[in-house]
Amino acid sequence: MNWETLIDEESLALLLPAEYSHFALPIKESLAVFLSRLPQSVQDRLVEEQLALPVDATLSERLGRLAHSCPVLQKLGQILARDQRIAQELRSELAKLESMPSTVPLHSIESILMQELGPLESKSIELLPPAIAEASVAVIIPFREKNKPQQPEGVFKILKPGIVQRLQLELDILTEVGSHLDSRLHDLGIPPLDYQDTFNQVRDKLRCELRLDEEQLHLARAARFFADQIDIAIPELFEHCTPRVTAMERLFGEKVTDHNFTLTTEKQNLAELVARAMIVQPILCKDEQALFHCDPHAGNLFSTNDGRLGILDWSLAGFLGAREREALVQVMLAAICLRPEKIATTLLSLDIRGQCDQALLKECVAIWLRRMREGHMPGLSWLTGLLDEAVKTARLSLSSDLLMFRKSLLTLLGVLSEIGANGFDLDQIVMCEFLRITVMEWPGRWLSSPNSRSFATRLSNLDIAETVLSSPLIAGRYWQAMWQDSIERYAVCANSR
């Protein structure tokens, strides 16, 4: 099968944001390489599914069908489903991947549970079919324990038959896709990002999807992480867990994007709750390692019937270290103080491969400081934009956890937009929480070392003192930079004449 004939480059470009339309060819080639490396029997089945679609099926429908049948593509589709920059017709198809009806026969589910747990009757376990959902690697079916009437209804999360071999195969193919892109950088006109190494990082992270025992550890840790927040619900772990089966509490509700709120304040409150739990909490955490959810698509975020935010599926979780969070805060402080050298030096401390082009990094920092002077205030969106640009143009290489947090943030921004909270400002939420926690930290600062950053804000007393003392210089730096910008604009206009 020549998969490139199925994917029309011009039609694909129309589905992408205008500024990324030139990536249609690399995406087309990547899909073709990925699909062509699958076993022939799998390719034959995919072709049959494509032929079964109507002759006039759109490219979005065909891509959605492909993603439904390939676990790795399904995971990618879930990430992109809420990205407001891509065409609505494609987002509508990809949103179907967030929670799908199960295709796994009941007898297969019962067989797996029998192998893992033994006879269900002997444990007083009663399945409550049908299965309520199917994810990229697992199927979810409700159950109850007849000898524990006080225990709430639970669900079994079970790895799908044959999924271990299939996902491992597709993840290995990702390496080949990365190698192909690396070899075609010039022809495709894409940034030199070392795609094979980046895809290898993603591959290693996605392998965690197959380790349900790891997810059980993440669930327990998430329960502790959110223990003091009564408006957050993490499914409680039950007995009968194994590396292939997780038994946990069933949360009743609906996807946060499917809510029936009519009042703007209700939508705003839900959006703030999602932002606080999924973004602010990991950033402003006092723990040395801050837990965050790596797969926060709408299917994993529930507005529960009792008014809480239910956070499901902890198979993919990451950890932001104290050093990384300190560096991000230092970049923000240096931006506020207009200190480009410190921004560049701090970003270099995050470079894990040591291949960052320092000259290009300084140019990147200068561009983003200029944007700040043009009205793009330094906040989370400014910071992530700077990081994205540094990765793309200066080859700054970030840790896999930091990359996954950036991916999670992108997904969450789309979810927050679709919750329907008009005028929602994520930067404002983050800043308000930052200031609130800074005030709460103040009494403890009297007894801390001047250099200690063992606070949730990752600010030392010395950081605060230096910022305050340098404030008179900031205005001078600002006006000097504005004057230089004016000279550069005048020179450009003069040359254009």
C-alpha positions as CSV (number, residue, x, y, z in Angstrom):
1,M,0.0,0.0,0.0
2,N,1.3,3.4,-1.0
3,W,0.0,5.4,2.0
4,E,1.1,8.7,0.5
5,T,-1.7,8.4,-2.1
6,L,-4.3,8.4,0.8
7,I,-3.1,11.6,2.3
8,D,-3.5,14.7,0.1
9,E,-0.9,17.3,1.0
10,E,-3.1,20.3,0.0
11,S,-6.1,19.0,2.0
12,L,-3.9,18.4,5.0
13,A,-2.4,21.9,4.8
14,L,-6.0,23.3,5.1
15,L,-6.5,21.5,8.4
16,L,-3.4,23.1,9.9
17,P,-3.0,26.6,11.3
18,A,-1.9,29.0,8.5
19,E,1.5,29.5,10.1
20,Y,2.1,25.8,10.1
21,S,0.7,24.8,6.7
22,H,4.2,24.2,5.4
23,F,4.4,21.2,7.8
24,A,1.8,19.3,5.7
25,L,4.5,17.5,3.7
26,P,6.6,16.4,6.8
27,I,3.4,15.2,8.5
28,K,2.3,13.3,5.3
29,E,5.7,11.6,5.0
30,S,5.8,10.8,8.7
31,L,2.4,9.1,8.5
32,A,3.4,7.2,5.4
33,V,6.6,5.9,7.0
34,F,4.7,5.0,10.2
35,L,1.9,3.1,8.4
36,S,4.2,1.4,5.9
37,R,6.3,-0.2,8.8
38,L,3.3,-1.9,10.3
39,P,2.9,-5.7,9.7
40,Q,1.2,-6.4,6.4
41,S,-1.8,-8.0,8.1
42,V,-2.4,-4.8,10.0
43,Q,-2.0,-2.7,6.9
44,D,-4.5,-4.9,5.1
45,R,-7.0,-4.3,7.9
46,L,-6.4,-0.5,7.8
47,V,-7.0,-0.5,4.0
48,E,-10.2,-2.4,4.4
49,E,-11.4,0.2,7.0
50,Q,-10.5,3.0,4.6
51,L,-12.4,1.3,1.7
52,A,-15.4,0.9,4.0
53,L,-15.7,4.7,4.4
54,P,-17.9,6.6,1.9
55,V,-16.2,7.5,-1.3
56,D,-16.6,11.2,-0.4
57,A,-15.2,10.8,3.1
58,T,-13.2,13.8,4.1
59,L,-9.5,13.7,5.0
60,S,-10.4,14.4,8.6
61,E,-12.7,11.3,8.7
62,R,-10.0,9.2,7.2
63,L,-7.3,10.4,9.6
64,G,-9.8,9.8,12.5
65,R,-10.4,6.3,11.3
66,L,-6.6,5.6,11.1
67,A,-6.0,7.0,14.6
68,H,-8.8,4.9,16.0
69,S,-7.0,1.7,14.8
70,C,-3.4,2.6,15.9
71,P,-2.7,3.2,19.7
72,V,0.1,5.6,19.1
73,L,-1.9,7.7,16.6
74,Q,-4.9,7.5,18.9
75,K,-2.8,9.0,21.7
76,L,-1.6,11.7,19.3
77,G,-5.1,12.4,18.3
78,Q,-6.3,12.9,21.9
79,I,-3.5,15.5,22.4
80,L,-4.6,17.4,19.3
81,A,-8.4,17.1,19.7
82,R,-8.7,20.3,21.7
83,D,-6.0,22.3,19.9
84,Q,-8.0,25.4,18.8
85,R,-5.5,26.2,16.1
86,I,-6.4,23.2,13.8
87,A,-9.6,23.0,11.7
88,Q,-12.8,22.3,13.6
89,E,-13.7,19.3,11.3
90,L,-10.5,17.5,12.3
91,R,-10.9,18.4,16.0
92,S,-14.4,16.9,15.9
93,E,-13.1,13.6,14.5
94,L,-10.2,13.5,17.0
95,A,-12.5,14.3,20.0
96,K,-14.2,10.9,19.4
97,L,-10.9,9.3,20.4
98,E,-11.2,10.6,24.0
99,S,-13.8,8.1,25.1
100,M,-14.9,5.3,22.8
101,P,-17.3,2.5,23.2
102,S,-15.6,-0.8,23.9
103,T,-15.0,-3.3,21.1
104,V,-13.5,-5.9,23.4
105,P,-15.9,-8.9,23.8
106,L,-17.1,-9.6,27.4
107,H,-15.7,-13.1,27.3
108,S,-12.2,-11.7,26.6
109,I,-12.5,-9.4,29.6
110,E,-13.7,-12.2,31.8
111,S,-10.8,-14.4,30.6
112,I,-8.2,-11.8,31.4
113,L,-9.7,-11.2,34.9
114,M,-9.7,-14.9,35.5
115,Q,-6.0,-15.2,34.6
116,E,-5.1,-12.3,36.8
117,L,-7.4,-12.7,39.8
118,G,-8.7,-16.3,39.7
119,P,-12.4,-17.2,39.8
120,L,-14.4,-14.0,40.3
121,E,-17.2,-15.8,42.2
122,S,-14.8,-16.9,44.9
123,K,-13.9,-13.2,45.6
124,S,-17.6,-12.2,45.5
125,I,-16.9,-10.0,42.5
126,E,-19.8,-9.3,40.2
127,L,-19.1,-7.6,36.8
128,L,-21.6,-5.0,35.7
129,P,-21.4,-5.1,31.9
130,P,-21.3,-3.6,29.4
131,A,-17.8,-2.0,29.5
132,I,-18.2,1.7,29.8
133,A,-15.1,2.9,27.9
134,E,-12.2,1.9,25.8
135,A,-8.9,3.8,25.8
136,S,-5.8,3.4,23.6
137,V,-4.5,0.4,25.6
138,A,-7.2,-0.5,28.1
139,V,-10.9,-1.2,28.6
140,I,-13.0,-0.2,31.6
141,I,-15.8,-2.3,33.0
142,P,-17.8,-1.7,36.3
143,F,-18.0,-4.2,39.1
144,R,-19.1,-4.5,42.7
145,E,-18.1,-6.7,45.6
146,K,-21.2,-8.4,47.0
147,N,-19.5,-9.0,50.4
148,K,-18.6,-5.3,50.8
149,P,-21.9,-3.5,50.4
150,Q,-20.4,-0.4,52.0
151,Q,-17.8,-0.1,49.3
152,P,-18.8,2.1,46.4
153,E,-19.1,0.7,42.9
154,G,-15.7,0.2,41.3
155,V,-14.2,-0.3,37.8
156,F,-11.6,-2.6,36.5
157,K,-9.1,-1.1,34.1
158,I,-7.7,-4.0,32.0
159,L,-5.0,-4.1,29.3
160,K,-6.6,-5.0,26.0
161,P,-5.7,-8.4,24.5
162,G,-2.5,-8.2,22.3
163,I,-2.0,-4.5,23.2
164,V,1.5,-5.0,24.7
165,Q,3.0,-6.4,21.5
166,R,1.1,-3.9,19.3
167,L,2.1,-0.8,21.3
168,Q,5.7,-1.9,21.6
169,L,5.8,-2.3,17.8
170,E,4.3,1.1,17.1
171,L,6.6,2.8,19.6
172,D,9.6,1.3,18.0
173,I,8.4,2.5,14.6
174,L,8.5,6.1,16.1
175,T,12.3,5.8,16.1
176,E,12.2,5.1,12.4
177,V,10.0,8.1,11.8
178,G,12.4,10.3,13.7
179,S,15.3,9.0,11.7
180,H,13.5,9.7,8.5
181,L,12.8,13.3,9.5
182,D,16.4,13.8,10.5
183,S,17.6,12.6,7.1
184,R,15.1,14.9,5.3
185,L,15.6,18.1,7.2
186,H,16.7,20.1,4.2
187,D,14.2,18.7,1.7
188,L,11.3,19.2,4.1
189,G,12.4,22.6,5.4
190,I,11.9,21.7,9.0
191,P,14.0,22.9,12.0
192,P,16.9,20.6,13.0
193,L,15.5,19.3,16.3
194,D,17.1,15.8,16.5
195,Y,13.7,14.2,15.9
196,Q,14.9,10.6,16.5
197,D,16.1,11.5,20.0
198,T,12.9,13.4,20.8
199,F,10.7,10.6,19.6
200,N,12.8,8.2,21.7
201,Q,12.0,10.3,24.7
202,V,8.3,10.2,23.9
203,R,8.5,6.4,23.2
204,D,10.0,5.7,26.6
205,K,7.3,7.8,28.3
206,L,4.4,6.1,26.4
207,R,5.7,2.7,27.4
208,C,4.4,3.5,30.9
209,E,0.9,3.1,29.5
210,L,1.4,-0.7,29.7
211,R,2.5,-0.6,33.3
212,L,-0.7,-0.5,35.3
213,D,1.2,-1.2,38.5
214,E,3.0,2.1,37.9
215,E,-0.3,3.8,37.4
216,Q,-1.4,2.4,40.7
217,L,1.6,4.1,42.4
218,H,0.7,7.3,40.6
219,L,-2.9,7.1,41.8
220,A,-1.7,6.7,45.4
221,R,0.7,9.6,45.0
222,A,-2.0,11.8,43.3
223,A,-4.4,11.1,46.2
224,R,-1.7,12.4,48.6
225,F,-0.9,15.3,46.3
226,F,-4.5,16.5,46.3
227,A,-5.5,15.3,49.8
228,D,-6.1,18.8,51.1
229,Q,-8.4,19.9,48.2
230,I,-12.0,18.8,48.8
231,D,-13.0,19.9,45.2
232,I,-10.6,17.3,43.6
233,A,-11.5,13.6,43.3
234,I,-8.9,11.0,42.6
235,P,-10.3,7.4,42.2
236,E,-9.6,5.3,45.3
237,L,-7.6,2.1,44.8
238,F,-9.4,-1.1,45.7
239,E,-8.1,-4.7,46.2
240,H,-7.5,-7.0,43.3
241,C,-4.8,-4.9,41.5
242,T,-2.1,-6.6,39.3
243,P,0.3,-5.3,36.7
244,R,-2.4,-5.9,34.1
245,V,-5.5,-4.9,36.1
246,T,-6.3,-1.9,38.2
247,A,-9.4,-2.0,40.5
248,M,-10.5,1.4,41.6
249,E,-13.5,3.6,42.6
250,R,-15.9,4.6,39.8
251,L,-16.5,8.3,39.5
252,F,-19.8,9.4,38.1
253,G,-20.1,12.5,36.0
254,E,-19.3,13.8,32.5
255,K,-16.4,15.2,30.6
256,V,-15.6,18.8,31.6
257,T,-16.3,19.8,28.0
258,D,-19.8,18.2,28.1
259,H,-21.1,20.2,31.1
260,N,-24.6,21.8,30.9
261,F,-23.7,25.1,32.6
262,T,-25.5,28.1,31.3
263,L,-24.1,30.8,33.7
264,T,-20.7,32.3,32.8
265,T,-19.7,32.2,36.4
266,E,-20.2,28.4,36.5
267,K,-18.1,27.9,33.4
268,Q,-15.4,30.2,34.8
269,N,-15.3,28.4,38.2
270,L,-14.9,25.0,36.4
271,A,-12.1,26.4,34.2
272,E,-10.3,27.9,37.2
273,L,-10.6,24.5,39.1
274,V,-9.1,22.7,36.1
275,A,-6.3,25.3,35.8
276,R,-5.5,25.3,39.5
277,A,-5.4,21.5,39.8
278,M,-3.6,20.6,36.5
279,I,-1.3,23.6,36.0
280,V,-0.8,25.8,39.1
281,Q,-0.5,22.9,41.6
282,P,2.5,21.3,39.9
283,I,4.2,24.6,39.3
284,L,3.7,26.0,42.8
285,C,4.4,22.8,44.8
286,K,6.8,22.7,47.8
287,D,7.7,19.0,47.1
288,E,11.1,18.3,45.6
289,Q,9.4,16.4,42.8
290,A,6.0,17.8,41.7
291,L,3.6,15.3,40.2
292,F,1.6,16.3,37.1
293,H,-0.8,14.5,34.7
294,C,0.8,13.8,31.3
295,D,-2.5,13.0,29.5
296,P,-5.1,15.6,30.5
297,H,-7.4,15.3,27.5
298,A,-11.1,16.0,28.2
299,G,-11.9,12.3,28.5
300,N,-9.7,12.1,31.6
301,L,-11.2,15.2,33.3
302,F,-14.7,14.6,34.8
303,S,-17.1,17.1,36.3
304,T,-18.5,14.8,38.9
305,N,-22.1,14.6,40.0
306,D,-21.1,16.0,43.4
307,G,-19.4,19.1,41.9
308,R,-15.8,18.0,42.1
309,L,-13.1,17.7,39.4
310,G,-12.4,14.0,38.8
311,I,-8.9,13.3,37.4
312,L,-8.8,9.9,35.7
313,D,-6.1,7.7,34.0
314,W,-2.8,8.2,35.8
315,S,-0.8,5.8,33.6
316,L,1.1,8.8,32.1
317,A,2.5,11.0,34.9
318,G,5.5,13.2,35.1
319,F,7.5,15.0,37.8
320,L,8.8,18.6,37.6
321,G,12.0,18.8,39.7
322,A,12.8,21.7,42.0
323,R,15.7,22.6,39.9
324,E,13.5,23.0,36.8
325,R,10.9,25.0,38.6
326,E,13.6,27.2,40.0
327,A,15.0,27.8,36.5
328,L,11.6,28.8,35.2
329,V,11.0,31.3,38.0
330,Q,14.5,32.8,37.4
331,V,13.7,33.2,33.7
332,M,10.5,35.1,34.6
333,L,12.4,37.3,37.2
334,A,15.1,38.1,34.7
335,A,12.4,39.0,32.1
336,I,10.8,41.4,34.5
337,C,14.2,42.9,35.2
338,L,15.1,43.0,31.5
339,R,18.2,40.9,31.9
340,P,18.7,39.0,28.7
341,E,22.1,37.5,29.8
342,K,20.6,35.9,32.8
343,I,17.6,34.5,30.8
344,A,20.0,32.9,28.3
345,T,22.3,31.5,31.1
346,T,19.3,30.0,33.0
347,L,17.9,28.4,29.8
348,L,21.3,26.9,29.1
349,S,21.1,25.2,32.5
350,L,18.1,23.3,31.3
351,D,19.8,22.0,28.2
352,I,20.3,18.3,28.7
353,R,22.4,17.5,25.5
354,G,24.7,20.5,25.6
355,Q,24.1,21.2,21.9
356,C,22.3,24.5,22.2
357,D,23.5,27.3,19.9
358,Q,24.3,30.1,22.3
359,A,24.3,32.8,19.7
360,L,20.9,31.8,18.4
361,L,19.6,31.5,21.9
362,K,20.6,35.1,22.7
363,E,18.8,36.2,19.5
364,C,15.7,34.3,20.6
365,V,15.8,35.9,24.0
366,A,16.1,39.3,22.5
367,I,13.1,38.7,20.2
368,W,10.9,37.6,23.1
369,L,12.0,40.5,25.3
370,R,11.1,42.8,22.4
371,R,7.6,41.2,22.3
372,M,7.3,41.9,26.0
373,R,8.0,45.5,25.4
374,E,5.4,45.5,22.7
375,G,2.7,44.5,25.2
376,H,3.1,40.7,25.5
377,M,3.4,40.6,29.3
378,P,5.6,38.0,30.9
379,G,3.4,35.1,32.0
380,L,3.1,31.4,31.4
381,S,2.1,31.8,27.8
382,W,5.1,34.1,27.2
383,L,7.4,31.7,29.0
384,T,6.2,28.6,27.0
385,G,6.5,30.6,23.8
386,L,10.1,31.5,24.6
387,L,10.9,27.8,25.4
388,D,9.2,26.6,22.1
389,E,11.2,29.1,20.1
390,A,14.5,28.3,21.9
391,V,13.9,24.6,21.2
392,K,13.0,25.2,17.5
393,T,15.7,27.8,16.6
394,A,18.5,27.3,19.0
395,R,18.3,23.5,19.6
396,L,17.7,23.8,23.3
397,S,17.0,20.3,24.5
398,L,14.7,19.9,27.4
399,S,14.1,16.9,29.7
400,S,11.4,14.4,28.8
401,D,9.3,15.5,31.8
402,L,9.5,19.2,30.8
403,L,8.6,18.3,27.3
404,M,5.6,16.3,28.6
405,F,4.5,19.2,30.8
406,R,4.6,21.5,27.8
407,K,2.5,19.0,25.9
408,S,0.1,18.7,28.8
409,L,-0.2,22.5,28.9
410,L,-1.1,22.6,25.2
411,T,-3.8,20.0,25.7
412,L,-5.2,21.8,28.7
413,L,-5.3,25.2,27.0
414,G,-7.6,23.6,24.4
415,V,-9.8,22.0,27.1
416,L,-10.1,25.3,29.0
417,S,-11.1,27.0,25.8
418,E,-13.9,24.5,25.1
419,I,-15.2,24.6,28.7
420,G,-16.7,27.9,27.4
421,A,-15.3,30.4,29.9
422,N,-15.2,33.5,27.8
423,G,-12.4,35.8,28.8
424,F,-10.6,33.2,30.8
425,D,-7.0,34.4,31.5
426,L,-4.7,31.6,32.6
427,D,-1.8,34.0,33.3
428,Q,-4.0,35.9,35.7
429,I,-4.9,32.7,37.5
430,V,-1.2,31.7,37.8
431,M,-0.1,35.1,38.9
432,C,-2.9,35.4,41.6
433,E,-1.9,32.0,43.0
434,F,1.7,33.0,42.9
435,L,1.1,36.2,44.9
436,R,-1.2,34.4,47.3
437,I,1.4,31.7,48.1
438,T,4.2,34.3,48.3
439,V,2.2,36.1,51.1
440,M,1.6,32.8,52.9
441,E,5.4,32.1,52.8
442,W,6.4,35.4,54.3
443,P,6.4,34.4,58.0
444,G,8.6,31.4,57.3
445,R,11.1,33.6,55.4
446,W,12.3,35.3,58.6
447,L,14.1,32.2,59.7
448,S,15.3,30.9,56.4
449,S,18.7,31.2,54.8
450,P,19.0,34.2,52.3
451,N,19.9,31.7,49.5
452,S,17.3,29.1,50.3
453,R,14.7,28.4,47.6
454,S,12.9,25.7,49.5
455,F,9.5,27.4,49.0
456,A,6.6,26.7,46.8
457,T,7.4,29.8,44.8
458,R,11.1,28.8,44.4
459,L,12.1,32.3,45.3
460,S,14.9,33.0,47.9
461,N,15.0,36.1,50.1
462,L,18.0,37.1,48.1
463,D,16.0,36.8,44.8
464,I,13.3,39.1,46.2
465,A,15.9,41.6,47.6
466,E,17.8,41.8,44.3
467,T,14.5,42.4,42.4
468,V,13.4,45.1,44.7
469,L,16.8,46.9,44.8
470,S,17.2,46.7,41.0
471,S,13.7,48.2,40.4
472,P,15.1,51.7,39.8
473,L,17.3,50.3,37.0
474,I,14.5,48.5,35.3
475,A,12.9,51.7,34.0
476,G,16.2,52.8,32.6
477,R,16.8,49.5,30.9
478,Y,13.2,49.6,29.5
479,W,13.5,53.0,28.0
480,Q,17.0,52.3,26.6
481,A,15.6,49.1,24.9
482,M,12.6,51.1,23.6
483,W,14.9,53.7,22.1
484,Q,17.0,51.0,20.5
485,D,13.9,49.4,19.1
486,S,12.9,52.7,17.6
487,I,16.3,53.1,16.0
488,E,16.1,49.6,14.5
489,R,12.6,50.2,13.1
490,Y,13.8,53.5,11.5
491,A,16.8,51.8,10.0
492,V,14.6,49.1,8.5
493,C,12.2,51.7,7.0
494,A,15.1,53.7,5.6
495,N,16.6,50.7,4.0
496,S,13.3,49.6,2.5
497,R,13.1,53.0,0.7
